[in-house]
Amino acid sequence: MFGFFKKKQADSPKRELGPGGPIFSALLLEGDTFPADAFLKQLAKARIAGKAVSGINRGDGGVFSFDVGDEFFALALMPAPYPDLEGPIATSWMWPQQPPIETVKRHRSHLLITATGDAADPVKRRLVVTAVTALAAKQPGVMAVYWPEATLVHFPPVFINMAEKIDSPEAPPLYLWVDLRALRNEDGTTGLFTTGLSALGHMEIEIPRIDMEPGELREWLLNIMYYLLENGPVLKHGQTIGMTPEQQIRIRHCPSSFGHPGTVIRLEP
C-alpha cells in the first residue's frame, strides 16, 4: 500500500527525459487580429520560467517566432475558429458561471502556439509553454485558452493566475495540463478518467466508480499524479494504494473503458 504526498522524497529517482516533439496551446480570439507587436515588446522584457527570451522574429503576416532556452516557439494567427471544440466546451469543469462558456463558440480566429525543442523533461518543457501562453493570454481580445493535450478550454484569468503561482517544477499546474473528467454513476458513485497524463510520459488513469464527491476525488487523484511525476511508474498491476490503512484501491493495467488508446491504469475500490 502506498501513501501519496506532494512533496518530493529525498530518495526519489530522477524523471526520465521525455521526447522533444512539439507542444501546442491555442488562444481563442474574439476578433481577427492579435496584438503581436505589443506582446513581443512585453516578451522581450520578460523571463519565461526563469529563462531569457532571444531570437525574436516578427516575420511576415500573422507568424512570429522566438527562443526560450532550448525551446523554439512559432506563433501563427489562424483566420478561423479552432475546430472541433464542441465537446471540450460542453465538458469544461473549471470555467466560472460568468461569463458563460458558450460565448467562446463565437470566437472568430485563434493564435496557435507551437513549441519544439530537444529531448527534455516533459514537465519543465510544459512550464515554459504555460508561461508563454499565459503572457499571450493577457492581451486584449483573448476569449479562452485551449490546451489540446488535455482537451481543456480554460478561462484566461484562471489560466494566468495558476500559471503565475507556479513556484517549482515539483508542483506543476496539473489542473491546466490534465483533464480530470468526473462522471456521476446511476448508483450515486463517481467515475473519473484523465486526459493528458500520456503527454507527461505516464498511462492515463481511470476510476469506474468510487464513493467520493467529484471535488474530493480530483484532489485525491491530484496527489497520485504528483507522486507519479516525482517517482516514476510505480503504480504496478496487482498492487493496492490508499491514503489510509483502511482504504484498499486495487491497481489494474488494462484497456481503456473511455476510449483512450493503449493500456491505462484502472483504480478499483
C-alpha beads as a LAMMPS data file, in Angstrom:
LAMMPS data file: protein, C-alpha beads

269 atoms
268 bonds

1 atom types
1 bond types

-500.0 500.0 xlo xhi
-500.0 500.0 ylo yhi
-500.0 500.0 zlo zhi

Masses

1 110.0

Atoms # bond

1 1 1 0.000 0.000 0.000
2 1 1 1.225 3.461 -0.844
3 1 1 0.518 6.872 0.641
4 1 1 0.777 9.917 -1.612
5 1 1 2.292 13.292 -0.824
6 1 1 3.008 16.356 -2.968
7 1 1 6.491 16.977 -1.623
8 1 1 9.340 15.163 -3.305
9 1 1 11.023 12.416 -1.298
10 1 1 14.776 12.705 -0.852
11 1 1 15.479 9.322 -2.417
12 1 1 13.089 9.688 -5.358
13 1 1 14.649 8.696 -8.695
14 1 1 15.085 11.336 -11.339
15 1 1 12.461 11.607 -14.048
16 1 1 13.370 10.119 -17.366
17 1 1 13.831 12.606 -20.156
18 1 1 10.835 12.846 -22.427
19 1 1 10.692 13.415 -26.171
20 1 1 11.282 16.844 -27.631
21 1 1 8.329 16.737 -30.003
22 1 1 6.016 19.707 -30.490
23 1 1 3.796 21.026 -27.693
24 1 1 0.743 23.066 -28.643
25 1 1 -1.556 25.553 -26.999
26 1 1 -4.025 27.978 -28.545
27 1 1 -5.711 31.266 -27.753
28 1 1 -9.291 31.654 -28.934
29 1 1 -9.719 35.234 -30.170
30 1 1 -12.755 37.467 -30.235
31 1 1 -11.698 39.206 -33.442
32 1 1 -9.487 38.592 -36.450
33 1 1 -6.248 40.043 -35.074
34 1 1 -3.739 39.530 -32.270
35 1 1 -1.556 42.414 -30.929
36 1 1 1.737 40.715 -31.794
37 1 1 3.891 43.859 -31.547
38 1 1 2.682 44.672 -28.021
39 1 1 3.091 41.042 -26.963
40 1 1 6.644 40.833 -28.348
41 1 1 7.635 44.027 -26.516
42 1 1 6.420 42.514 -23.251
43 1 1 8.129 39.238 -24.100
44 1 1 11.487 40.938 -24.707
45 1 1 11.448 42.281 -21.134
46 1 1 10.226 39.076 -19.506
47 1 1 11.879 35.992 -18.107
48 1 1 9.928 32.893 -19.013
49 1 1 10.143 30.172 -16.355
50 1 1 13.406 31.800 -15.287
51 1 1 14.818 31.920 -18.821
52 1 1 15.613 34.839 -21.106
53 1 1 13.904 35.263 -24.468
54 1 1 16.086 35.540 -27.579
55 1 1 15.880 35.429 -31.355
56 1 1 12.629 37.383 -31.620
57 1 1 11.492 37.434 -35.257
58 1 1 8.388 39.441 -36.179
59 1 1 8.150 37.687 -39.528
60 1 1 5.572 38.428 -42.182
61 1 1 1.826 38.374 -41.846
62 1 1 0.498 36.558 -38.808
63 1 1 3.551 34.413 -37.998
64 1 1 6.280 35.289 -35.483
65 1 1 8.851 33.325 -33.502
66 1 1 11.402 33.404 -30.684
67 1 1 13.536 31.157 -28.470
68 1 1 13.248 30.461 -24.755
69 1 1 16.297 28.492 -23.696
70 1 1 16.384 25.362 -25.891
71 1 1 12.741 25.780 -26.871
72 1 1 11.785 27.314 -30.223
73 1 1 8.375 28.973 -30.391
74 1 1 6.388 29.695 -33.535
75 1 1 3.107 31.576 -33.154
76 1 1 0.666 31.766 -36.027
77 1 1 -2.586 33.677 -36.320
78 1 1 -5.128 31.348 -37.882
79 1 1 -8.051 33.182 -39.581
80 1 1 -10.720 30.699 -38.492
81 1 1 -12.196 29.290 -35.288
82 1 1 -10.372 26.397 -33.655
83 1 1 -12.012 23.181 -34.950
84 1 1 -13.940 20.554 -33.000
85 1 1 -14.359 22.351 -29.684
86 1 1 -17.978 21.382 -29.044
87 1 1 -17.002 18.545 -26.691
88 1 1 -14.332 20.433 -24.719
89 1 1 -16.664 23.419 -24.294
90 1 1 -19.503 21.199 -23.101
91 1 1 -17.351 19.325 -20.559
92 1 1 -15.152 22.105 -19.144
93 1 1 -15.338 21.899 -15.335
94 1 1 -13.123 24.840 -14.276
95 1 1 -14.895 27.577 -16.249
96 1 1 -16.765 30.054 -13.985
97 1 1 -20.519 30.613 -14.264
98 1 1 -19.941 34.080 -15.706
99 1 1 -19.297 34.742 -18.459
100 1 1 -20.994 31.610 -19.840
101 1 1 -18.573 29.315 -21.627
102 1 1 -20.962 29.172 -24.577
103 1 1 -19.742 32.665 -25.529
104 1 1 -16.457 31.032 -26.573
105 1 1 -18.280 29.488 -29.525
106 1 1 -18.355 32.959 -31.065
107 1 1 -14.566 33.270 -31.349
108 1 1 -13.534 34.265 -34.884
109 1 1 -9.873 33.196 -35.030
110 1 1 -7.162 31.600 -32.932
111 1 1 -3.474 32.007 -32.216
112 1 1 -1.682 28.665 -32.443
113 1 1 1.378 28.421 -30.179
114 1 1 3.866 25.688 -31.083
115 1 1 6.985 24.827 -29.094
116 1 1 9.671 22.460 -30.363
117 1 1 12.907 21.529 -28.661
118 1 1 15.468 18.846 -27.962
119 1 1 14.680 15.875 -25.709
120 1 1 13.970 17.336 -22.297
121 1 1 11.988 16.901 -19.114
122 1 1 8.314 16.957 -20.184
123 1 1 7.203 18.880 -17.083
124 1 1 9.835 21.599 -17.414
125 1 1 9.032 21.983 -21.117
126 1 1 5.354 22.491 -20.351
127 1 1 6.172 25.017 -17.653
128 1 1 7.846 27.119 -20.355
129 1 1 4.914 26.700 -22.753
130 1 1 2.470 27.572 -19.966
131 1 1 4.364 30.755 -19.104
132 1 1 4.454 31.885 -22.753
133 1 1 0.765 31.064 -23.175
134 1 1 -0.168 32.966 -20.017
135 1 1 1.680 36.094 -21.159
136 1 1 -0.012 35.913 -24.557
137 1 1 -3.384 35.356 -22.874
138 1 1 -3.072 38.759 -21.139
139 1 1 -3.504 40.529 -24.467
140 1 1 -6.878 42.094 -25.312
141 1 1 -9.360 40.039 -27.292
142 1 1 -8.455 36.626 -25.851
143 1 1 -11.655 34.731 -25.025
144 1 1 -10.188 31.403 -23.906
145 1 1 -7.053 29.277 -23.688
146 1 1 -7.145 25.784 -25.184
147 1 1 -4.727 23.045 -24.046
148 1 1 -5.056 20.305 -26.703
149 1 1 -3.215 17.556 -24.806
150 1 1 -5.985 17.633 -22.200
151 1 1 -8.796 18.855 -24.485
152 1 1 -9.364 21.578 -21.864
153 1 1 -10.813 25.044 -22.502
154 1 1 -9.612 27.460 -19.813
155 1 1 -10.923 30.860 -18.704
156 1 1 -7.941 33.208 -19.337
157 1 1 -7.811 34.784 -15.820
158 1 1 -7.841 31.308 -14.251
159 1 1 -5.079 30.071 -16.568
160 1 1 -2.965 33.180 -15.959
161 1 1 -3.449 33.042 -12.190
162 1 1 -2.484 29.372 -11.944
163 1 1 0.494 29.869 -14.271
164 1 1 1.830 32.774 -12.211
165 1 1 1.528 30.832 -8.954
166 1 1 3.938 28.098 -10.074
167 1 1 6.742 28.103 -7.514
168 1 1 8.694 24.980 -8.520
169 1 1 8.804 22.201 -11.130
170 1 1 7.869 19.800 -8.309
171 1 1 4.394 21.387 -8.087
172 1 1 3.351 21.939 -11.714
173 1 1 -0.171 23.154 -12.608
174 1 1 -1.605 19.749 -13.454
175 1 1 -5.151 21.110 -13.472
176 1 1 -4.123 23.098 -16.573
177 1 1 -2.489 20.131 -18.308
178 1 1 -4.662 17.147 -17.385
179 1 1 -8.420 16.855 -17.640
180 1 1 -9.903 15.046 -14.635
181 1 1 -13.305 14.300 -16.124
182 1 1 -15.751 13.245 -13.408
183 1 1 -18.971 11.357 -14.135
184 1 1 -21.956 10.562 -11.906
185 1 1 -22.953 6.895 -11.996
186 1 1 -26.546 5.688 -11.607
187 1 1 -25.797 4.296 -8.134
188 1 1 -24.615 7.709 -6.908
189 1 1 -20.900 6.914 -7.048
190 1 1 -18.424 8.967 -9.054
191 1 1 -16.362 7.820 -12.027
192 1 1 -13.364 9.670 -13.445
193 1 1 -10.848 9.460 -16.260
194 1 1 -7.822 11.577 -17.122
195 1 1 -6.700 13.014 -20.439
196 1 1 -3.203 14.476 -20.637
197 1 1 -1.066 12.198 -18.461
198 1 1 0.196 10.342 -21.533
199 1 1 1.815 13.577 -22.748
200 1 1 3.788 13.597 -19.482
201 1 1 5.029 10.053 -20.066
202 1 1 2.503 8.153 -17.930
203 1 1 -0.526 5.992 -18.538
204 1 1 -3.900 7.659 -18.241
205 1 1 -5.862 6.841 -15.065
206 1 1 -9.460 5.631 -14.931
207 1 1 -11.709 5.086 -11.913
208 1 1 -15.017 3.427 -12.909
209 1 1 -16.744 4.104 -9.583
210 1 1 -15.811 5.278 -6.116
211 1 1 -17.724 6.718 -3.177
212 1 1 -16.326 10.263 -3.345
213 1 1 -17.646 13.597 -4.486
214 1 1 -16.046 14.931 -7.702
215 1 1 -14.037 17.667 -5.963
216 1 1 -12.733 15.307 -3.294
217 1 1 -11.868 12.701 -5.931
218 1 1 -9.964 15.197 -8.067
219 1 1 -7.866 16.328 -5.092
220 1 1 -7.155 12.701 -4.140
221 1 1 -6.110 11.862 -7.686
222 1 1 -4.021 15.017 -7.952
223 1 1 -1.808 13.691 -5.140
224 1 1 -1.435 10.430 -7.037
225 1 1 -0.414 12.266 -10.208
226 1 1 2.203 14.288 -8.322
227 1 1 3.521 11.057 -6.860
228 1 1 3.845 9.533 -10.333
229 1 1 5.686 12.561 -11.705
230 1 1 8.104 12.533 -8.786
231 1 1 8.736 8.804 -8.541
232 1 1 8.104 7.322 -11.984
233 1 1 5.728 4.481 -12.989
234 1 1 5.358 2.999 -9.523
235 1 1 1.669 2.005 -9.761
236 1 1 2.169 -1.661 -10.587
237 1 1 -0.523 -4.068 -11.723
238 1 1 -1.923 -6.060 -8.800
239 1 1 -0.804 -3.688 -6.049
240 1 1 -3.070 -1.586 -3.820
241 1 1 -2.952 2.071 -2.843
242 1 1 -4.718 4.253 -0.303
243 1 1 -4.440 7.371 1.795
244 1 1 -5.270 5.407 4.959
245 1 1 -4.634 1.811 6.109
246 1 1 -8.347 1.114 5.698
247 1 1 -8.514 2.299 2.084
248 1 1 -7.738 -0.520 -0.339
249 1 1 -7.743 0.570 -4.001
250 1 1 -6.674 -2.125 -6.446
251 1 1 -4.420 -1.218 -9.372
252 1 1 -5.007 -2.816 -12.751
253 1 1 -3.274 -2.216 -16.075
254 1 1 -5.885 -2.838 -18.747
255 1 1 -7.548 -1.461 -21.882
256 1 1 -9.428 1.809 -21.507
257 1 1 -13.148 1.936 -20.822
258 1 1 -13.284 5.543 -22.077
259 1 1 -11.677 5.325 -25.498
260 1 1 -8.027 6.009 -24.668
261 1 1 -5.537 4.135 -26.858
262 1 1 -3.272 1.522 -25.316
263 1 1 -3.139 0.474 -21.672
264 1 1 -4.426 2.597 -18.797
265 1 1 -4.211 2.416 -15.013
266 1 1 -7.580 1.452 -13.583
267 1 1 -8.176 2.058 -9.866
268 1 1 -10.924 -0.040 -8.297
269 1 1 -12.077 0.034 -4.634

Bonds

1 1 1 2
2 1 2 3
3 1 3 4
4 1 4 5
5 1 5 6
6 1 6 7
7 1 7 8
8 1 8 9
9 1 9 10
10 1 10 11
11 1 11 12
12 1 12 13
13 1 13 14
14 1 14 15
15 1 15 16
16 1 16 17
17 1 17 18
18 1 18 19
19 1 19 20
20 1 20 21
21 1 21 22
22 1 22 23
23 1 23 24
24 1 24 25
25 1 25 26
26 1 26 27
27 1 27 28
28 1 28 29
29 1 29 30
30 1 30 31
31 1 31 32
32 1 32 33
33 1 33 34
34 1 34 35
35 1 35 36
36 1 36 37
37 1 37 38
38 1 38 39
39 1 39 40
40 1 40 41
41 1 41 42
42 1 42 43
43 1 43 44
44 1 44 45
45 1 45 46
46 1 46 47
47 1 47 48
48 1 48 49
49 1 49 50
50 1 50 51
51 1 51 52
52 1 52 53
53 1 53 54
54 1 54 55
55 1 55 56
56 1 56 57
57 1 57 58
58 1 58 59
59 1 59 60
60 1 60 61
61 1 61 62
62 1 62 63
63 1 63 64
64 1 64 65
65 1 65 66
66 1 66 67
67 1 67 68
68 1 68 69
69 1 69 70
70 1 70 71
71 1 71 72
72 1 72 73
73 1 73 74
74 1 74 75
75 1 75 76
76 1 76 77
77 1 77 78
78 1 78 79
79 1 79 80
80 1 80 81
81 1 81 82
82 1 82 83
83 1 83 84
84 1 84 85
85 1 85 86
86 1 86 87
87 1 87 88
88 1 88 89
89 1 89 90
90 1 90 91
91 1 91 92
92 1 92 93
93 1 93 94
94 1 94 95
95 1 95 96
96 1 96 97
97 1 97 98
98 1 98 99
99 1 99 100
100 1 100 101
101 1 101 102
102 1 102 103
103 1 103 104
104 1 104 105
105 1 105 106
106 1 106 107
107 1 107 108
108 1 108 109
109 1 109 110
110 1 110 111
111 1 111 112
112 1 112 113
113 1 113 114
114 1 114 115
115 1 115 116
116 1 116 117
117 1 117 118
118 1 118 119
119 1 119 120
120 1 120 121
121 1 121 122
122 1 122 123
123 1 123 124
124 1 124 125
125 1 125 126
126 1 126 127
127 1 127 128
128 1 128 129
129 1 129 130
130 1 130 131
131 1 131 132
132 1 132 133
133 1 133 134
134 1 134 135
135 1 135 136
136 1 136 137
137 1 137 138
138 1 138 139
139 1 139 140
140 1 140 141
141 1 141 142
142 1 142 143
143 1 143 144
144 1 144 145
145 1 145 146
146 1 146 147
147 1 147 148
148 1 148 149
149 1 149 150
150 1 150 151
151 1 151 152
152 1 152 153
153 1 153 154
154 1 154 155
155 1 155 156
156 1 156 157
157 1 157 158
158 1 158 159
159 1 159 160
160 1 160 161
161 1 161 162
162 1 162 163
163 1 163 164
164 1 164 165
165 1 165 166
166 1 166 167
167 1 167 168
168 1 168 169
169 1 169 170
170 1 170 171
171 1 171 172
172 1 172 173
173 1 173 174
174 1 174 175
175 1 175 176
176 1 176 177
177 1 177 178
178 1 178 179
179 1 179 180
180 1 180 181
181 1 181 182
182 1 182 183
183 1 183 184
184 1 184 185
185 1 185 186
186 1 186 187
187 1 187 188
188 1 188 189
189 1 189 190
190 1 190 191
191 1 191 192
192 1 192 193
193 1 193 194
194 1 194 195
195 1 195 196
196 1 196 197
197 1 197 198
198 1 198 199
199 1 199 200
200 1 200 201
201 1 201 202
202 1 202 203
203 1 203 204
204 1 204 205
205 1 205 206
206 1 206 207
207 1 207 208
208 1 208 209
209 1 209 210
210 1 210 211
211 1 211 212
212 1 212 213
213 1 213 214
214 1 214 215
215 1 215 216
216 1 216 217
217 1 217 218
218 1 218 219
219 1 219 220
220 1 220 221
221 1 221 222
222 1 222 223
223 1 223 224
224 1 224 225
225 1 225 226
226 1 226 227
227 1 227 228
228 1 228 229
229 1 229 230
230 1 230 231
231 1 231 232
232 1 232 233
233 1 233 234
234 1 234 235
235 1 235 236
236 1 236 237
237 1 237 238
238 1 238 239
239 1 239 240
240 1 240 241
241 1 241 242
242 1 242 243
243 1 243 244
244 1 244 245
245 1 245 246
246 1 246 247
247 1 247 248
248 1 248 249
249 1 249 250
250 1 250 251
251 1 251 252
252 1 252 253
253 1 253 254
254 1 254 255
255 1 255 256
256 1 256 257
257 1 257 258
258 1 258 259
259 1 259 260
260 1 260 261
261 1 261 262
262 1 262 263
263 1 263 264
264 1 264 265
265 1 265 266
266 1 266 267
267 1 267 268
268 1 268 269
